Amino acid sequence: MKQRWPVHRRLWQTRVMRSVILSLCMMATPALAEDIMTPEQFDTYTRGQTFVYGSRGTPYGAEEYLDDRRVRWSFLDGRCLEGEWYAEGNLICFVYEQEPQPQCWSFRRGSGGLIARFASDSTLDELYEVERSAKPLSCPGPDVGV
């Protein structure tokens, strides 16, 4: 009768090694995904683009990133707010004409694009990139055709 132990042992060792390698890869992936973008990385990724952001599977709003750190935001209701962004450490802070109180966010790149987390309240849902386009943001206003 042939001894099967060495074969089983090799199979066991192979399975263990696969599990260890897979575990290490899974541990490294979230660490990489959590890297906060620097203001320079954020500017390079967003300038000249319009992003639609979602939250919990529904559209939340859109922002057009212009030259000189100028922005245009809409809650997708036809109205737009003009503003600008500035860096505060690795946070990106936005101020708008009608909303002068700074709103600071951290941004990171996920597998589907940008992910934004509000810095002042970590209990709020993250916003994530749904669409990215070079087209300008449409701002016809709420009372068009009235």
Backbone as a chain_set.jsonl record, in Angstrom:
{"seq": "MKQRWPVHRRLWQTRVMRSVILSLCMMATPALAEDIMTPEQFDTYTRGQTFVYGSRGTPYGAEEYLDDRRVRWSFLDGRCLEGEWYAEGNLICFVYEQEPQPQCWSFRRGSGGLIARFASDSTLDELYEVERSAKPLSCPGPDVGV", "coords": {"N": [[0.838, -1.174, 0.0], [0.58, 2.159, -0.91], [1.961, 5.066, 0.561], [0.116, 7.888, 1.335], [0.472, 10.23, 2.621], [2.562, 12.233, 2.011], [1.509, 13.426, -0.365], [-0.957, 14.481, 0.499], [0.03, 16.213, 2.363], [1.469, 18.029, 0.781], [-0.659, 19.107, -0.702], [-2.099, 20.291, 1.383], [-0.208, 22.179, 2.249], [-0.041, 23.777, -0.039], [-2.668, 24.799, -0.14], [-2.704, 26.215, 2.261], [-0.717, 28.142, 1.752], [-1.895, 29.512, -0.399], [-4.11, 30.58, 0.917], [-2.835, 32.273, 2.757], [-1.513, 34.079, 1.046], [-3.727, 35.166, -0.332], [-5.081, 36.341, 1.818], [-3.194, 38.299, 2.588], [-3.187, 39.893, 0.302], [-5.828, 40.847, 0.348], [-5.784, 42.318, 2.673], [-4.013, 44.35, 2.002], [-5.283, 45.743, -0.049], [-7.546, 47.371, 0.993], [-6.018, 49.21, 2.446], [-4.596, 50.585, 0.482], [-6.743, 51.704, -0.898], [-7.669, 53.503, 0.944], [-6.002, 55.685, 0.874], [-5.703, 59.073, 1.141], [-6.28, 61.631, -1.199], [-3.908, 64.026, -2.267], [-4.043, 67.646, -2.361], [-2.947, 68.454, -4.817], [-3.125, 66.107, -6.378], [-5.896, 65.826, -6.4], [-6.66, 68.187, -7.781], [-5.461, 67.732, -10.288], [-6.877, 65.456, -11.116], [-9.534, 66.367, -11.217], [-9.797, 68.896, -12.523], [-11.281, 70.675, -15.183], [-13.295, 68.891, -15.544], [-16.594, 67.492, -15.094], [-18.397, 66.14, -12.496], [-20.749, 63.716, -11.485], [-22.178, 62.937, -8.472], [-23.062, 60.29, -6.257], [-25.109, 58.842, -3.649], [-25.845, 56.227, -1.576], [-26.935, 54.795, -3.734], [-28.432, 56.62, -5.21], [-28.632, 59.612, -7.24], [-26.871, 62.453, -6.059], [-25.687, 64.998, -6.412], [-23.954, 67.37, -8.562], [-20.774, 68.481, -9.705], [-18.83, 70.912, -11.283], [-15.52, 71.322, -12.157], [-13.463, 73.944, -12.496], [-10.901, 76.075, -14.006], [-8.314, 77.583, -11.952], [-9.146, 76.703, -9.462], [-11.864, 77.116, -9.229], [-15.352, 76.339, -8.872], [-18.514, 74.84, -9.729], [-21.53, 74.004, -8.393], [-24.361, 71.783, -8.197], [-27.464, 70.601, -6.953], [-28.746, 69.056, -8.706], [-31.109, 70.232, -9.458], [-31.405, 72.141, -11.305], [-30.524, 74.61, -10.475], [-27.499, 76.364, -9.803], [-24.568, 76.755, -7.823], [-21.981, 79.018, -7.537], [-18.536, 78.79, -6.774], [-15.466, 78.178, -4.967], [-12.54, 76.17, -4.331], [-10.224, 75.259, -1.75], [-7.153, 74.168, -0.256], [-6.767, 72.58, 2.854], [-4.509, 71.34, 4.656], [-4.665, 67.968, 3.873], [-7.279, 68.095, 3.253], [-10.023, 69.075, 1.199], [-11.567, 72.039, 0.83], [-14.613, 73.707, 0.342], [-16.133, 76.741, -0.635], [-18.991, 78.675, -1.268], [-20.807, 81.177, -3.158], [-23.422, 81.689, -2.111], [-23.189, 80.245, 0.159], [-21.124, 80.746, 2.403], [-19.821, 79.436, 4.489], [-17.176, 77.245, 5.076], [-16.979, 73.983, 3.635], [-15.539, 71.074, 4.241], [-13.855, 68.304, 2.829], [-12.56, 64.968, 2.58], [-10.89, 63.279, -0.009], [-10.62, 60.307, -1.878], [-9.349, 57.817, -4.135], [-11.29, 55.324, -5.428], [-12.157, 52.058, -6.725], [-14.121, 52.666, -8.56], [-13.822, 55.352, -9.017], [-13.801, 58.724, -7.695], [-14.177, 59.087, -4.149], [-15.81, 60.692, -1.606], [-15.61, 62.054, 1.645], [-17.24, 63.73, 4.191], [-15.635, 65.984, 6.25], [-16.346, 67.099, 8.738], [-18.335, 65.529, 9.848], [-18.321, 62.329, 10.301], [-20.308, 60.461, 10.299], [-22.027, 60.839, 8.247], [-23.097, 59.67, 5.038], [-20.811, 58.5, 2.552], [-19.963, 60.191, -0.465], [-19.881, 59.242, -3.86], [-18.256, 58.911, -7.008], [-20.266, 58.868, -9.82], [-20.485, 59.51, -12.453], [-18.34, 60.911, -14.911], [-17.36, 63.654, -16.827], [-16.388, 65.756, -19.583], [-18.114, 67.673, -20.269], [-19.812, 70.804, -19.709], [-21.529, 71.782, -16.662], [-25.019, 71.794, -16.553], [-27.09, 74.515, -16.023], [-29.903, 75.613, -15.98], [-31.707, 76.82, -14.249], [-34.383, 76.992, -11.808], [-36.858, 77.987, -12.632], [-37.309, 77.902, -15.365], [-39.101, 78.314, -18.309], [-41.439, 79.041, -17.07]], "CA": [[0.0, 0.0, 0.0], [1.345, 3.396, -1.017], [1.714, 6.052, 1.592], [-0.466, 9.088, 0.725], [0.745, 11.399, 3.455], [3.271, 13.335, 1.349], [0.623, 14.108, -1.309], [-1.892, 15.276, 1.29], [0.774, 17.293, 2.993], [1.745, 19.032, -0.247], [-1.926, 19.782, -0.98], [-2.389, 21.137, 2.528], [0.727, 23.302, 2.212], [-0.454, 24.635, -1.147], [-3.883, 25.501, 0.286], [-2.336, 27.181, 3.297], [-0.006, 29.238, 1.105], [-2.886, 30.293, -1.145], [-4.895, 31.345, 1.891], [-1.99, 33.335, 3.301], [-1.313, 35.077, -0.016], [-5.015, 35.83, -0.552], [-5.322, 37.197, 2.986], [-2.307, 39.452, 2.504], [-3.68, 40.762, -0.778], [-7.061, 41.488, 0.792], [-5.435, 43.31, 3.685], [-3.321, 45.464, 1.359], [-6.192, 46.482, -0.913], [-8.192, 48.491, 1.664], [-5.035, 50.218, 2.841], [-4.34, 51.409, -0.693], [-7.963, 52.436, -1.231], [-7.893, 54.526, 1.941], [-5.069, 56.794, 0.73], [-6.345, 60.357, 0.859], [-5.63, 62.359, -2.284], [-3.35, 65.336, -1.944], [-4.709, 68.689, -3.156], [-2.413, 68.432, -6.19], [-3.735, 64.956, -7.057], [-7.308, 66.168, -6.582], [-6.738, 69.191, -8.841], [-5.127, 67.075, -11.554], [-7.946, 64.519, -11.48], [-10.847, 66.99, -11.398], [-9.832, 70.126, -13.323], [-11.829, 70.555, -16.53], [-14.26, 67.79, -15.56], [-17.83, 67.591, -14.331], [-18.67, 64.869, -11.83], [-22.027, 63.47, -10.826], [-21.932, 62.162, -7.259], [-24.194, 59.537, -5.736], [-25.093, 58.409, -2.26], [-26.83, 55.151, -1.348], [-27.555, 54.354, -4.983], [-29.208, 57.659, -5.893], [-27.855, 60.815, -7.531], [-26.841, 63.42, -4.962], [-25.393, 66.315, -6.958], [-22.904, 67.403, -9.574], [-19.856, 69.607, -9.563], [-17.924, 71.194, -12.395], [-14.252, 71.834, -11.643], [-12.95, 74.888, -13.478], [-9.541, 76.563, -13.747], [-8.078, 78.44, -10.779], [-9.854, 76.115, -8.314], [-13.267, 77.536, -9.21], [-16.278, 75.214, -9.012], [-19.939, 75.108, -9.904], [-22.231, 72.874, -7.775], [-25.813, 71.705, -8.329], [-28.143, 69.444, -6.381], [-29.456, 68.493, -9.863], [-32.424, 70.844, -9.506], [-31.346, 73.218, -12.285], [-29.826, 75.751, -9.879], [-26.073, 76.142, -9.57], [-23.852, 77.629, -6.907], [-20.598, 79.295, -7.935], [-17.662, 78.796, -5.61], [-14.057, 77.826, -5.167], [-12.022, 75.256, -3.32], [-8.864, 75.495, -1.287], [-6.618, 73.051, 0.527], [-6.465, 72.737, 4.277], [-3.844, 70.05, 4.828], [-5.107, 67.108, 2.779], [-8.714, 68.275, 3.046], [-10.445, 69.998, 0.149], [-12.647, 72.836, 1.413], [-15.382, 74.447, -0.646], [-16.975, 77.871, -0.23], [-19.852, 79.086, -2.376], [-21.338, 82.53, -3.024], [-24.581, 81.702, -1.217], [-22.871, 79.402, 1.316], [-19.725, 81.09, 2.674], [-19.234, 78.564, 5.506], [-16.413, 76.185, 4.393], [-17.365, 72.578, 3.736], [-14.287, 70.366, 3.956], [-14.003, 66.887, 2.493], [-11.379, 64.203, 2.173], [-11.168, 62.54, -1.24], [-9.724, 59.199, -2.212], [-9.716, 57.116, -5.372], [-11.75, 53.951, -5.296], [-12.13, 51.341, -8.005], [-15.066, 53.304, -9.472], [-13.573, 56.79, -9.122], [-13.672, 59.487, -6.459], [-15.023, 58.86, -2.983], [-15.678, 61.874, -0.755], [-16.123, 61.936, 3.021], [-17.364, 65.023, 4.843], [-14.667, 65.978, 7.354], [-16.933, 67.526, 10.008], [-19.282, 64.55, 10.372], [-17.995, 61.036, 9.679], [-21.485, 59.587, 10.27], [-22.725, 61.04, 6.971], [-22.717, 58.741, 3.981], [-19.827, 58.959, 1.574], [-20.405, 60.439, -1.836], [-18.998, 58.547, -4.78], [-18.351, 59.304, -8.417], [-21.165, 58.073, -10.643], [-20.207, 59.846, -13.854], [-17.311, 61.944, -15.118], [-17.506, 64.13, -18.194], [-15.777, 67.05, -19.886], [-19.21, 68.595, -20.592], [-20.118, 71.737, -18.612], [-22.712, 71.533, -15.861], [-26.198, 72.514, -17.035], [-27.687, 75.324, -14.945], [-30.97, 76.431, -16.547], [-32.471, 77.498, -13.208], [-35.596, 76.267, -11.456], [-38.093, 78.57, -13.164], [-37.25, 77.964, -16.82], [-40.36, 77.974, -18.973], [-42.601, 79.409, -16.235]], "C": [[0.885, 1.24, 0.0], [0.975, 4.346, 0.102], [1.251, 7.351, 0.933], [-0.123, 10.357, 1.492], [1.485, 12.508, 2.725], [2.383, 14.103, 0.37], [-0.346, 15.005, -0.554], [-1.186, 16.462, 1.93], [1.074, 18.404, 1.989], [0.47, 19.8, -0.595], [-2.278, 20.749, 0.149], [-1.495, 22.369, 2.524], [0.346, 24.289, 1.108], [-1.689, 25.443, -0.768], [-3.574, 26.566, 1.328], [-1.648, 28.384, 2.664], [-0.964, 30.118, 0.301], [-3.701, 31.166, -0.202], [-4.106, 32.508, 2.452], [-1.815, 34.446, 2.274], [-2.6, 35.854, -0.259], [-5.335, 36.78, 0.603], [-4.459, 38.449, 2.948], [-2.762, 40.428, 1.429], [-4.935, 41.51, -0.344], [-6.78, 42.548, 1.845], [-4.787, 44.528, 3.04], [-4.266, 46.329, 0.546], [-6.912, 47.612, -0.184], [-7.205, 49.577, 2.072], [-4.732, 51.141, 1.672], [-5.55, 52.267, -1.035], [-8.216, 53.582, -0.268], [-6.961, 55.721, 1.799], [-5.815, 58.056, 0.311], [-5.559, 61.053, -0.246], [-5.044, 63.66, -1.749], [-4.115, 66.383, -2.751], [-4.225, 68.714, -4.605], [-3.012, 67.277, -6.996], [-5.205, 65.234, -7.363], [-7.476, 67.142, -7.744], [-6.476, 68.562, -10.209], [-6.264, 66.184, -12.028], [-9.247, 65.231, -11.859], [-10.89, 68.161, -12.374], [-10.314, 69.849, -14.738], [-12.883, 69.46, -16.661], [-15.508, 68.156, -14.767], [-18.131, 66.204, -13.786], [-20.098, 64.849, -11.319], [-21.703, 62.554, -9.659], [-23.217, 61.48, -6.816], [-24.001, 59.224, -4.271], [-26.209, 57.383, -2.087], [-27.604, 54.784, -2.612], [-28.404, 55.384, -5.696], [-28.322, 58.87, -6.175], [-27.971, 61.825, -6.387], [-26.635, 64.847, -5.48], [-24.301, 66.22, -7.991], [-22.036, 68.629, -9.35], [-18.956, 69.678, -10.782], [-16.683, 71.861, -11.812], [-13.581, 72.656, -12.736], [-11.502, 75.243, -13.165], [-9.502, 77.417, -12.483], [-8.894, 78.001, -9.558], [-11.279, 76.654, -8.14], [-14.143, 76.313, -9.449], [-17.692, 75.726, -9.239], [-20.669, 73.851, -9.418], [-23.72, 72.941, -8.049], [-26.315, 70.458, -7.615], [-29.032, 68.776, -7.444], [-30.899, 68.995, -9.939], [-32.482, 71.997, -10.508], [-30.641, 74.464, -11.782], [-28.372, 75.388, -9.639], [-25.524, 77.175, -8.608], [-22.431, 77.783, -7.405], [-19.739, 79.318, -6.672], [-16.226, 78.512, -5.978], [-13.661, 76.829, -4.087], [-10.598, 75.645, -2.953], [-8.448, 74.301, -0.43], [-6.418, 73.479, 1.97], [-5.854, 71.407, 4.719], [-4.189, 69.194, 3.624], [-6.623, 67.152, 2.591], [-8.933, 69.27, 1.911], [-11.672, 70.717, 0.692], [-13.293, 73.683, 0.326], [-16.124, 75.59, 0.028], [-17.736, 78.325, -1.476], [-20.406, 80.475, -2.091], [-22.475, 82.6, -2.011], [-24.336, 80.891, 0.061], [-21.41, 79.624, 1.692], [-19.044, 80.22, 3.739], [-18.487, 77.425, 4.808], [-16.972, 74.79, 4.67], [-16.156, 71.761, 3.293], [-14.527, 68.867, 3.823], [-12.631, 66.254, 2.314], [-11.803, 63.401, 0.943], [-10.143, 61.425, -1.383], [-10.225, 58.566, -3.494], [-10.114, 55.694, -5.028], [-11.713, 53.288, -6.656], [-13.07, 51.971, -9.025], [-14.871, 54.799, -9.616], [-13.459, 57.441, -7.759], [-14.651, 59.026, -5.385], [-14.745, 60.024, -2.045], [-16.309, 61.611, 0.603], [-16.093, 63.318, 3.655], [-16.508, 65.016, 6.11], [-15.298, 66.291, 8.701], [-17.867, 66.503, 10.628], [-19.074, 63.214, 9.671], [-19.19, 60.09, 9.658], [-22.282, 59.754, 8.982], [-22.222, 60.044, 5.948], [-21.659, 59.354, 3.084], [-20.532, 59.259, 0.264], [-19.41, 59.749, -2.748], [-19.297, 58.979, -6.213], [-19.238, 58.322, -9.169], [-20.835, 58.266, -12.119], [-19.17, 60.958, -13.885], [-17.361, 62.343, -16.58], [-16.764, 65.452, -18.36], [-16.846, 68.087, -20.246], [-19.464, 69.533, -19.415], [-21.407, 71.341, -17.898], [-23.865, 72.379, -16.399], [-26.883, 73.213, -15.865], [-28.816, 76.194, -15.503], [-31.783, 77.195, -15.506], [-33.784, 76.773, -12.959], [-36.865, 76.759, -12.139], [-38.088, 78.695, -14.685], [-38.59, 77.521, -17.404], [-41.605, 78.353, -18.178], [-43.106, 80.76, -16.649]], "O": [[1.814, 1.36, 0.799], [-0.177, 4.416, 0.529], [1.94, 7.864, 0.051], [-0.416, 11.456, 1.023], [1.058, 13.659, 2.816], [2.495, 15.326, 0.284], [-0.538, 16.163, -0.925], [-1.733, 17.56, 2.024], [0.948, 19.585, 2.312], [0.515, 21.018, -0.765], [-2.701, 21.879, -0.096], [-1.967, 23.48, 2.767], [0.407, 25.502, 1.309], [-1.754, 26.641, -1.043], [-4.111, 27.673, 1.284], [-1.962, 29.525, 3.003], [-0.845, 31.343, 0.326], [-3.952, 32.338, -0.482], [-4.638, 33.607, 2.608], [-1.953, 35.624, 2.601], [-2.565, 37.078, -0.379], [-5.806, 37.896, 0.381], [-4.94, 39.543, 3.244], [-2.724, 41.643, 1.625], [-5.08, 42.694, -0.646], [-7.469, 43.567, 1.901], [-5.004, 45.647, 3.505], [-4.066, 47.541, 0.461], [-6.903, 48.737, -0.684], [-7.547, 50.759, 2.039], [-4.622, 52.354, 1.853], [-5.402, 53.427, -1.419], [-8.904, 54.54, -0.619], [-7.111, 56.693, 2.54], [-6.468, 58.097, -0.732], [-4.328, 61.065, -0.234], [-5.629, 64.307, -0.88], [-4.773, 66.036, -3.731], [-5.011, 68.967, -5.518], [-3.366, 67.45, -8.163], [-5.695, 64.916, -8.447], [-8.34, 66.944, -8.598], [-7.193, 68.834, -11.171], [-6.578, 66.16, -13.218], [-9.982, 64.755, -12.724], [-11.926, 68.397, -12.995], [-9.839, 68.931, -15.407], [-13.314, 69.139, -17.769], [-15.477, 69.017, -13.887], [-18.122, 65.218, -14.523], [-20.594, 65.842, -10.786], [-21.042, 61.529, -9.823], [-24.313, 62.018, -6.976], [-22.902, 59.322, -3.725], [-27.367, 57.645, -2.413], [-28.799, 54.495, -2.551], [-29.042, 55.06, -6.698], [-27.37, 59.129, -5.439], [-29.048, 62.017, -5.823], [-27.312, 65.78, -5.049], [-23.781, 65.139, -8.27], [-22.496, 69.666, -8.874], [-18.405, 68.68, -11.247], [-16.78, 72.837, -11.068], [-13.183, 72.124, -13.772], [-10.94, 74.77, -12.178], [-10.529, 77.906, -12.013], [-9.281, 78.825, -8.73], [-11.825, 76.646, -7.037], [-13.742, 75.371, -10.133], [-18.01, 76.885, -8.975], [-20.461, 72.763, -9.955], [-24.29, 74.029, -8.127], [-25.685, 69.402, -7.66], [-29.951, 68.026, -7.114], [-31.792, 68.292, -10.414], [-33.466, 72.735, -10.565], [-30.204, 75.292, -12.581], [-28.052, 74.245, -9.312], [-25.964, 78.324, -8.587], [-21.75, 76.792, -7.666], [-20.169, 79.809, -5.628], [-15.828, 78.594, -7.14], [-14.345, 76.668, -3.076], [-9.875, 76.268, -3.731], [-9.283, 73.534, 0.049], [-5.964, 74.587, 2.258], [-6.563, 70.476, 5.102], [-4.03, 69.628, 2.484], [-7.185, 66.34, 1.856], [-8.134, 70.18, 1.696], [-12.693, 70.091, 0.98], [-12.612, 74.292, -0.499], [-16.671, 75.434, 1.12], [-17.195, 78.352, -2.581], [-20.471, 80.904, -0.939], [-22.486, 83.478, -1.148], [-25.191, 80.858, 0.946], [-20.55, 78.811, 1.354], [-17.821, 80.263, 3.877], [-19.094, 76.7, 4.02], [-17.378, 74.471, 5.787], [-15.794, 71.758, 2.116], [-15.281, 68.258, 4.582], [-11.666, 66.923, 1.944], [-12.929, 62.909, 0.866], [-8.967, 61.584, -1.056], [-11.375, 58.753, -3.89], [-9.35, 54.956, -4.406], [-11.283, 53.898, -7.635], [-12.852, 51.833, -10.229], [-15.674, 55.459, -10.275], [-13.07, 56.799, -6.784], [-15.783, 58.635, -5.668], [-13.592, 60.311, -1.724], [-17.389, 61.029, 0.705], [-15.063, 63.992, 3.661], [-16.652, 64.127, 6.949], [-14.826, 65.791, 9.722], [-18.169, 66.592, 11.819], [-19.59, 62.994, 8.575], [-19.106, 59.017, 9.06], [-23.118, 58.912, 8.656], [-21.065, 59.626, 5.986], [-21.617, 60.568, 2.884], [-21.556, 58.662, -0.066], [-18.221, 59.681, -2.436], [-20.416, 59.352, -6.564], [-19.003, 57.113, -9.161], [-20.893, 57.333, -12.919], [-19.128, 61.823, -13.01], [-17.4, 61.49, -17.467], [-16.541, 66.176, -17.39], [-16.522, 69.248, -20.5], [-19.351, 69.125, -18.259], [-22.261, 70.656, -18.46], [-23.686, 73.566, -16.671], [-27.211, 72.591, -14.854], [-28.689, 77.418, -15.496], [-32.488, 78.14, -15.862], [-34.246, 76.017, -13.814], [-37.848, 76.022, -12.216], [-38.808, 79.531, -15.23], [-39.133, 76.481, -17.031], [-42.718, 78.014, -18.581], [-44.076, 81.258, -16.078]]}, "num_chains": 1, "name": "protein.A"}
